[in-house]
Amino acid sequence: MEKKYTSLKEFYPYYLTEHQNPTSRILHFIGTGMVLVVLAAALLWAKYAWLAAIPVIGYGFAWVGHFFFEKNKPATFTYPFYSLASDFILFFDLLRGKEKFS
């Protein structure tokens, strides 16, 4: 039976176990970084149609990492909000050096 997570604090360590492959982490980092760039650009230049690209960019990079490198099912399917929040936590942890790409 799969464990049920009831908080982001409890979920994040599990999330990290599902994101151990260095290539997958790089893909997640690139995708989340691009999401932030597209979001900022869309708001800055009032190109709100660009916002539609955000899920494609974010999930596209992440899912390639999961399906081809991690060989696991993205947690987004079971825990969409915890997974989204964890993507950003991992992004900033990698940026600060708190987590490693390898």
C-alpha positions as CSV (number, residue, x, y, z in Angstrom):
1,M,0.0,0.0,0.0
2,E,1.3,3.4,-0.9
3,K,1.9,6.0,1.8
4,K,-0.5,9.0,1.9
5,Y,1.1,12.3,2.4
6,T,-0.8,15.0,4.3
7,S,1.7,17.8,4.3
8,L,4.4,19.3,2.1
9,K,7.0,18.9,4.8
10,E,6.2,15.2,4.9
11,F,6.0,14.9,1.1
12,Y,9.3,16.7,0.1
13,P,11.7,13.9,1.3
14,Y,9.7,11.4,-0.8
15,Y,9.8,13.9,-3.7
16,L,13.6,13.9,-3.4
17,T,13.8,10.1,-3.6
18,E,11.9,10.3,-6.9
19,H,14.4,12.9,-8.3
20,Q,17.8,11.3,-7.8
21,N,19.0,11.0,-11.4
22,P,21.3,14.0,-12.3
23,T,19.9,14.4,-15.8
24,S,16.4,14.4,-14.4
25,R,17.3,17.1,-11.9
26,I,18.9,19.2,-14.6
27,L,15.8,18.9,-16.7
28,H,13.6,19.9,-13.8
29,F,15.8,22.8,-13.0
30,I,15.7,24.0,-16.7
31,G,12.0,23.6,-16.9
32,T,11.2,25.4,-13.7
33,G,13.7,28.2,-14.6
34,M,12.1,28.6,-18.0
35,V,8.6,28.7,-16.3
36,L,9.8,31.6,-14.1
37,V,11.3,33.4,-17.1
38,V,8.2,33.0,-19.3
39,L,6.0,34.1,-16.4
40,A,8.1,37.2,-15.8
41,A,8.3,38.1,-19.5
42,A,4.5,37.6,-20.0
43,L,3.7,39.9,-17.1
44,L,6.4,42.4,-18.0
45,W,5.4,42.7,-21.6
46,A,1.7,42.0,-21.1
47,K,1.8,38.9,-23.4
48,Y,-0.7,36.9,-21.4
49,A,-1.1,34.3,-24.1
50,W,2.5,33.2,-23.2
51,L,1.1,32.0,-19.9
52,A,-0.5,29.0,-21.8
53,A,3.0,27.7,-22.5
54,I,3.9,27.4,-18.8
55,P,2.4,24.0,-18.2
56,V,3.9,22.6,-21.4
57,I,7.4,23.9,-20.5
58,G,7.3,22.9,-16.9
59,Y,5.8,19.5,-17.3
60,G,7.5,18.8,-20.6
61,F,11.0,19.0,-19.1
62,A,10.0,17.2,-15.9
63,W,8.2,14.4,-17.6
64,V,11.1,13.7,-19.9
65,G,13.3,13.4,-16.8
66,H,10.8,11.0,-15.2
67,F,10.0,8.8,-18.2
68,F,13.5,8.5,-19.7
69,F,15.9,9.0,-16.8
70,E,14.2,8.3,-13.5
71,K,12.0,5.6,-15.0
72,N,9.2,6.4,-12.6
73,K,5.8,8.0,-12.6
74,P,5.7,11.7,-11.8
75,A,4.3,12.5,-8.4
76,T,2.2,15.2,-10.1
77,F,-0.4,12.5,-11.0
78,T,-1.0,11.7,-7.3
79,Y,0.0,14.9,-5.5
80,P,-0.3,17.8,-7.9
81,F,0.0,20.7,-5.5
82,Y,2.7,19.1,-3.3
83,S,4.6,18.2,-6.4
84,L,4.4,21.7,-7.9
85,A,5.5,23.3,-4.7
86,S,8.3,20.7,-4.4
87,D,9.5,21.6,-8.0
88,F,10.1,25.1,-6.8
89,I,11.7,24.1,-3.5
90,L,14.1,21.9,-5.4
91,F,14.8,24.6,-8.0
92,F,15.8,27.1,-5.3
93,D,17.6,24.4,-3.2
94,L,19.7,23.6,-6.3
95,L,20.3,27.3,-7.0
96,R,21.5,27.9,-3.5
97,G,23.6,24.7,-3.5
98,K,21.5,23.1,-0.7
99,E,20.8,20.2,-3.1
100,K,23.2,18.9,-5.7
101,F,22.5,18.0,-9.3
102,S,24.4,14.7,-8.9
